[in-house]
Amino acid sequence: MHEKIKELREEIVNNPIIKSTELFAGSNLIITSDKSRKSKTQDIIVFSDDASELSWLVFRLKDLFQNEIDYVNKYSFYTHIGELTNEAIKKELNLKEQMLYVIHNLGGFIKKST
């Protein structure tokens, strides 16, 4: 797993960021550019003009961790990604820095699965 995370970091640093064709919404995480997007109380919402790009990252992480994510931990996994993304946005990091911040700070989940 550690090698796959390293490859994802390199992909983010060295390549143009890819946009997802769909915005991520599930497991109590919503990524959107629509400030009027409806949500539930337990949802973590990431508002960003870069919602398509950030959704791409979540889908990539979903693929990387597909064998570790299950019905018990999926809510904590995705909401943690949302919380980290919101922290990165508050820090006024650029898009690539936001993505790297999320990957770097996923910490606990990455350690459990490597």
MARKE-452922 format. One record per residue (C-alpha): x, y, z; residue number from 0; residue in one letter. Coordinates in Angstrom, 1 decimal, m for minus. Example, Ala and Ser with C-alpha at 12.3 -4.5 7.8 and 13.67 -1.06 7.14 Angstrom:
2
<site xx="12.3" yy="m4.5" zz="7.8" num="0" residu="A"/>
<site xx="13.7" yy="m1.1" zz="7.1" num="1" residu="S"/>
This chain:
114
<site xx="0.0" yy="0.0" zz="0.0" num="0" residu="M"/>
<site xx="2.8" yy="2.4" zz="0.9" num="1" residu="H"/>
<site xx="4.1" yy="2.1" zz="m2.7" num="2" residu="E"/>
<site xx="0.7" yy="2.9" zz="m4.2" num="3" residu="K"/>
<site xx="0.4" yy="6.0" zz="m2.0" num="4" residu="I"/>
<site xx="3.9" yy="7.1" zz="m3.1" num="5" residu="K"/>
<site xx="2.8" yy="6.7" zz="m6.7" num="6" residu="E"/>
<site xx="m0.3" yy="8.8" zz="m6.1" num="7" residu="L"/>
<site xx="1.8" yy="11.5" zz="m4.6" num="8" residu="R"/>
<site xx="4.1" yy="11.5" zz="m7.6" num="9" residu="E"/>
<site xx="1.1" yy="11.6" zz="m9.9" num="10" residu="E"/>
<site xx="m0.3" yy="14.6" zz="m8.2" num="11" residu="I"/>
<site xx="3.0" yy="16.5" zz="m8.1" num="12" residu="V"/>
<site xx="4.2" yy="15.6" zz="m11.7" num="13" residu="N"/>
<site xx="1.0" yy="15.6" zz="m13.8" num="14" residu="N"/>
<site xx="m1.8" yy="17.9" zz="m14.5" num="15" residu="P"/>
<site xx="m4.7" yy="17.3" zz="m12.1" num="16" residu="I"/>
<site xx="m7.5" yy="15.3" zz="m13.6" num="17" residu="I"/>
<site xx="m11.2" yy="16.2" zz="m13.1" num="18" residu="K"/>
<site xx="m13.7" yy="13.6" zz="m12.1" num="19" residu="S"/>
<site xx="m16.7" yy="13.3" zz="m14.3" num="20" residu="T"/>
<site xx="m18.9" yy="13.1" zz="m11.2" num="21" residu="E"/>
<site xx="m18.7" yy="14.7" zz="m7.8" num="22" residu="L"/>
<site xx="m18.2" yy="12.5" zz="m4.8" num="23" residu="F"/>
<site xx="m21.2" yy="12.2" zz="m2.6" num="24" residu="A"/>
<site xx="m21.6" yy="9.2" zz="m0.2" num="25" residu="G"/>
<site xx="m20.7" yy="7.8" zz="3.2" num="26" residu="S"/>
<site xx="m21.4" yy="11.1" zz="4.8" num="27" residu="N"/>
<site xx="m19.0" yy="13.1" zz="2.5" num="28" residu="L"/>
<site xx="m20.2" yy="15.5" zz="m0.1" num="29" residu="I"/>
<site xx="m17.9" yy="17.4" zz="m2.3" num="30" residu="I"/>
<site xx="m19.5" yy="20.3" zz="m4.2" num="31" residu="T"/>
<site xx="m19.2" yy="23.7" zz="m5.6" num="32" residu="S"/>
<site xx="m22.9" yy="24.4" zz="m5.0" num="33" residu="D"/>
<site xx="m23.3" yy="26.4" zz="m1.8" num="34" residu="K"/>
<site xx="m27.0" yy="25.5" zz="m1.7" num="35" residu="S"/>
<site xx="m26.4" yy="21.8" zz="m1.9" num="36" residu="R"/>
<site xx="m28.7" yy="19.9" zz="0.5" num="37" residu="K"/>
<site xx="m27.1" yy="17.7" zz="3.2" num="38" residu="S"/>
<site xx="m27.9" yy="15.8" zz="6.3" num="39" residu="K"/>
<site xx="m26.6" yy="16.8" zz="9.8" num="40" residu="T"/>
<site xx="m24.0" yy="14.1" zz="9.9" num="41" residu="Q"/>
<site xx="m22.5" yy="15.0" zz="6.5" num="42" residu="D"/>
<site xx="m19.2" yy="16.6" zz="6.0" num="43" residu="I"/>
<site xx="m19.4" yy="19.0" zz="3.1" num="44" residu="I"/>
<site xx="m16.4" yy="20.3" zz="1.2" num="45" residu="V"/>
<site xx="m17.3" yy="23.4" zz="m0.8" num="46" residu="F"/>
<site xx="m14.7" yy="24.2" zz="m3.4" num="47" residu="S"/>
<site xx="m14.5" yy="25.6" zz="m7.0" num="48" residu="D"/>
<site xx="m12.2" yy="22.5" zz="m7.4" num="49" residu="D"/>
<site xx="m14.9" yy="20.0" zz="m6.5" num="50" residu="A"/>
<site xx="m14.3" yy="17.9" zz="m9.6" num="51" residu="S"/>
<site xx="m10.6" yy="17.6" zz="m9.0" num="52" residu="E"/>
<site xx="m11.1" yy="16.9" zz="m5.3" num="53" residu="L"/>
<site xx="m13.6" yy="14.3" zz="m6.2" num="54" residu="S"/>
<site xx="m11.0" yy="12.6" zz="m8.4" num="55" residu="W"/>
<site xx="m8.8" yy="12.3" zz="m5.4" num="56" residu="L"/>
<site xx="m11.5" yy="10.7" zz="m3.3" num="57" residu="V"/>
<site xx="m12.3" yy="8.2" zz="m6.0" num="58" residu="F"/>
<site xx="m8.6" yy="7.4" zz="m6.4" num="59" residu="R"/>
<site xx="m8.3" yy="6.9" zz="m2.6" num="60" residu="L"/>
<site xx="m11.4" yy="4.7" zz="m2.7" num="61" residu="K"/>
<site xx="m9.8" yy="2.5" zz="m5.4" num="62" residu="D"/>
<site xx="m6.5" yy="2.3" zz="m3.4" num="63" residu="L"/>
<site xx="m8.2" yy="1.4" zz="m0.2" num="64" residu="F"/>
<site xx="m10.9" yy="m0.8" zz="m1.6" num="65" residu="Q"/>
<site xx="m9.7" yy="m3.9" zz="0.3" num="66" residu="N"/>
<site xx="m9.5" yy="m2.0" zz="3.6" num="67" residu="E"/>
<site xx="m12.8" yy="m0.1" zz="3.4" num="68" residu="I"/>
<site xx="m15.8" yy="m1.9" zz="4.7" num="69" residu="D"/>
<site xx="m19.3" yy="m1.2" zz="6.0" num="70" residu="Y"/>
<site xx="m17.9" yy="m0.6" zz="9.5" num="71" residu="V"/>
<site xx="m15.1" yy="1.9" zz="8.7" num="72" residu="N"/>
<site xx="m16.3" yy="3.6" zz="5.5" num="73" residu="K"/>
<site xx="m18.0" yy="6.5" zz="7.2" num="74" residu="Y"/>
<site xx="m14.9" yy="7.3" zz="9.3" num="75" residu="S"/>
<site xx="m12.7" yy="7.0" zz="6.3" num="76" residu="F"/>
<site xx="m14.6" yy="9.3" zz="4.0" num="77" residu="Y"/>
<site xx="m15.5" yy="11.9" zz="6.7" num="78" residu="T"/>
<site xx="m11.8" yy="12.0" zz="7.7" num="79" residu="H"/>
<site xx="m10.9" yy="12.8" zz="4.1" num="80" residu="I"/>
<site xx="m13.5" yy="15.6" zz="4.1" num="81" residu="G"/>
<site xx="m12.3" yy="17.0" zz="7.4" num="82" residu="E"/>
<site xx="m8.7" yy="17.0" zz="6.1" num="83" residu="L"/>
<site xx="m9.7" yy="18.6" zz="2.8" num="84" residu="T"/>
<site xx="m11.6" yy="21.4" zz="4.7" num="85" residu="N"/>
<site xx="m8.5" yy="21.9" zz="6.9" num="86" residu="E"/>
<site xx="m6.4" yy="22.3" zz="3.8" num="87" residu="A"/>
<site xx="m8.8" yy="24.7" zz="2.2" num="88" residu="I"/>
<site xx="m8.8" yy="26.8" zz="5.4" num="89" residu="K"/>
<site xx="m5.0" yy="26.9" zz="5.3" num="90" residu="K"/>
<site xx="m5.4" yy="28.4" zz="1.8" num="91" residu="E"/>
<site xx="m3.3" yy="25.8" zz="0.2" num="92" residu="L"/>
<site xx="m3.4" yy="25.5" zz="m3.6" num="93" residu="N"/>
<site xx="m5.2" yy="22.5" zz="m5.1" num="94" residu="L"/>
<site xx="m2.1" yy="20.2" zz="m5.4" num="95" residu="K"/>
<site xx="m1.1" yy="21.1" zz="m1.8" num="96" residu="E"/>
<site xx="m4.6" yy="20.3" zz="m0.6" num="97" residu="Q"/>
<site xx="m4.4" yy="16.9" zz="m2.2" num="98" residu="M"/>
<site xx="m1.0" yy="16.2" zz="m0.7" num="99" residu="L"/>
<site xx="m2.1" yy="17.4" zz="2.7" num="100" residu="Y"/>
<site xx="m5.0" yy="14.9" zz="2.7" num="101" residu="V"/>
<site xx="m2.7" yy="12.1" zz="1.6" num="102" residu="I"/>
<site xx="0.0" yy="13.0" zz="4.2" num="103" residu="H"/>
<site xx="m2.5" yy="13.3" zz="7.0" num="104" residu="N"/>
<site xx="m4.6" yy="10.2" zz="6.3" num="105" residu="L"/>
<site xx="m1.9" yy="8.7" zz="8.5" num="106" residu="G"/>
<site xx="m3.8" yy="6.3" zz="10.8" num="107" residu="G"/>
<site xx="m5.7" yy="4.6" zz="8.0" num="108" residu="F"/>
<site xx="m2.7" yy="4.2" zz="5.8" num="109" residu="I"/>
<site xx="m0.6" yy="2.7" zz="8.7" num="110" residu="K"/>
<site xx="m3.4" yy="0.2" zz="9.5" num="111" residu="K"/>
<site xx="m3.5" yy="m1.0" zz="5.8" num="112" residu="S"/>
<site xx="0.2" yy="m1.2" zz="5.0" num="113" residu="T"/>
